[in-house]
Amino acid sequence: MSYSYKVVLDKRYSKDNNTHPLKLRIYEGAKYKEKSLGIFIAETDWDDTNQVVQPSCSGYEAFNAKILAKKSKVQKLILMTELDEQSQVSLDEITAALSHEKARTKTPVVPASMIKYGEGIVTALTSSGR
C-alpha cells in the first residue's frame, strides 16, 4: 500500500487568540489519519506550499525543526514498510509510533484464572522435585 504525508493547518479549530493547530496528515490511499504536532500558529504565519512556519512567527525555527523531525520519522517508517514486503503497517501503527505509544491490537485479552495459575505453580514445583 502506498503512503504519503503532509503538514496541514487545521482551520476547523481555533483558539481564542486566533491560532490554529498544525497537524501531520498521513494518507493510505483515500484514507488518512491526523496527528497533532502541538503547534498553534496564526494562518498568516503558515506557508502551505513549502509546509513551513514563516519567519514572521516568533519561535519559527523551533517549530520548523519539530515539523522536520516528525516528517523524517514518518518517512523512515514508510520506507521501512516499503522495503520489508512482508510487514503490513497500518495508519494506526504509524500514528502510534509518532506519539510513542503502542498501537491498539485487536487480539482479545484472555482473563487469567486463579485455578490455572495455581495448577501451573504446582506443576512447576513437582517437576523440580519440591
N, C-alpha and C positions, 0 to 999 in steps of 0.2 A: 504494500500500500504506500502511496506517495504522501509525504507530509510536507507542509510548508508553514511559515510563521511570519508574523509581522507585529509591530507595536502600534497600538491604536489609542487615541484619546477618546475615552468613553464620554460622549457629550450627553448621554441619557441621565447621568448623575452629576450633581454639582454640590459643592459645599457652600456655606454662607458667603465665603469670600470670592465666589465665582470661579473656583478652580475645579478641574475635572481630573479623574484618575487616569493614569496610564496603565494599559493592560497589554499583556503579551497574548496574542491570539494564535493558537496552533490549529492548523487545518489538517484533516484527514479526509480527502475527497471533499464532499459537500458539508460534512460535519466539522464542528470546531468547538474548542474549549478555550476559556479565557482564564488567565491567572493575573491577578493584580500585582503590580510592581511596587505598590506602596508609595507611589509618587503622585502628587497632586500639583498640577500647573494650570495656568491660565491658557485659554485657547490661543491667544496671540503669541505665546511662548513656544508653541509646538510647530515643528517643521514636519508636516505629514509626508512629504516627498522623500526626504532623507531619513526620516524616523529618528530625529534627534531633538533635544531641547535647545532652543536658541539662546545665544549669549545674553539676551535681554532679561533672562530669568536668573535670579540670584541662586547660586549653587548649581548652575547648569553643568559644570564639569563633573561633579559627583553624580548627578542624575544620569548623565551620558555614560559614565563608567559603569554604573549599576545596570543600565539598559544593555550595554555591550556584554557584560558578564552573563546576564540571563540569556541573551541571544546566542552566545557562544555555548552555553550549557545545552540549550535546546538543539543547536546544530550538531553538537557532539553526540547527543542521544539519537538523533535522526540518522547520522552517519553510521553509528554502531548498529542500528536496526537494519539499515540497508546492506551493510557488509555481511551480517550474520543472517542468512536467508531463513534459518530455522527458528529464530526468535521472533515472536509476534508481540510487539509493544503497542499498548492501547493509548488513547489520548489521556485516560485517567492516570496511567503509569507515568507518562511524561510530565503531566502537571504535578503529580505527587513528588516526582524527583526534583522538581523546581522548588518545592516547599519543604524538602527534606522529611517528608512523611511517607509512610508505606501506602501503596495503593490498596484500595479495598478489594479483597479477594472474594470470590463467590463460592468458596468452599464452605460447607456448613461446619459449624463448630459442634463437636460431639461432647456432650457433658460427661465429665468423669464420674465414675461410680465408685463409691467407697468400698463396696464389696470386691470389685475387680482390682482396686488398688491394694486392698488387704491380701487378696489371693496372690498378687504379684510379689508382695513382700514375703509372704510365707514360702512361695516357690523359690525365691532367691535365697532365703535363709536355709531352706532344706537342701538346696543344691550345693551350698557352700559348706554344709556339714554342721551347722549351728543348731 
